[in-house]
Amino acid sequence: MSKNYHKKRNHTKPKTLKRLQTHRISGVISVTRHGYGFVTPEEGGKDIFVSGRDMNGAMHGDVVDVVVLPDLRRDDKQKGRVDGILKRATEEIVGTFDRNKHFGFIVPDDKKLRDEI
């Protein structure tokens, strides 16, 4: 008779990660035509990458408050999320007005302004 031996698996829950540290900076955001941006910190240092989904309405040239996210990949690239717009760089936007059945919106001519207004 042969016996089947199975390695006993450890089904315990993984240890809870310590609360990840974040910090805030402010700086000017440069937005690419692809929709993501880079914030140049006012106090100097490396630029912080901001993905398109983390822009929170920021436009090219705005002064923004950014929450710098912890580096989980450990690739030495700082990533952040716009938490507030401190000063708008653009007060007038030129674009094409499109009318829908229920509302209208402006599509900006400047390709760095990707969101409809």
C-alpha positions, -999 to 999 in steps of 0.1 A, spaced: 0 0 0 13 34 -9 5 64 12 -2 98 -3 17 125 15 5 161 10 24 190 21 4 209 46 -4 244 34 -3 274 57 -37 290 54 -30 318 78 -37 354 67 -7 374 55 7 399 80 -9 433 78 13 458 60 23 488 81 5 520 71 23 533 40 38 568 44 28 595 20 38 632 18 26 662 0 43 686 -23 32 715 -45 45 724 -79 37 731 -115 22 703 -136 32 697 -172 6 676 -191 15 656 -221 -9 651 -251 -14 616 -239 -31 628 -207 -5 620 -180 17 647 -164 48 655 -144 49 678 -114 80 699 -109 83 704 -71 86 741 -60 114 731 -36 133 713 -63 140 676 -67 128 649 -91 96 653 -111 66 633 -99 47 613 -124 9 617 -124 -13 592 -144 -42 604 -164 -67 590 -139 -50 608 -110 -51 643 -126 -83 653 -109 -91 681 -133 -56 696 -134 -46 713 -166 -12 721 -182 7 747 -162 -15 747 -131 1 749 -97 -11 718 -78 -10 701 -45 1 664 -50 1 635 -26 33 615 -34 24 578 -33 47 552 -17 70 534 -42 56 498 -41 76 487 -71 109 501 -58 118 514 -92 129 548 -79 102 567 -98 80 590 -77 43 587 -85 16 610 -72 -21 620 -73 -33 656 -77 -51 665 -45 -59 701 -52 -54 729 -77 -38 759 -60 -37 782 -90 -50 779 -126 -26 787 -154 -53 791 -180 -83 814 -176 -95 813 -212 -98 782 -233 -103 783 -271 -121 753 -286 -150 740 -306 -185 741 -290 -204 708 -295 -241 706 -288 -258 674 -277 -295 668 -273 -294 676 -236 -262 696 -231 -233 713 -247 -195 711 -242 -163 726 -255 -135 705 -270 -103 725 -264 -80 732 -294 -49 728 -272 -41 690 -273 -27 692 -238 -61 700 -225 -77 666 -230 -109 669 -210 -140 684 -225 -154 714 -207 
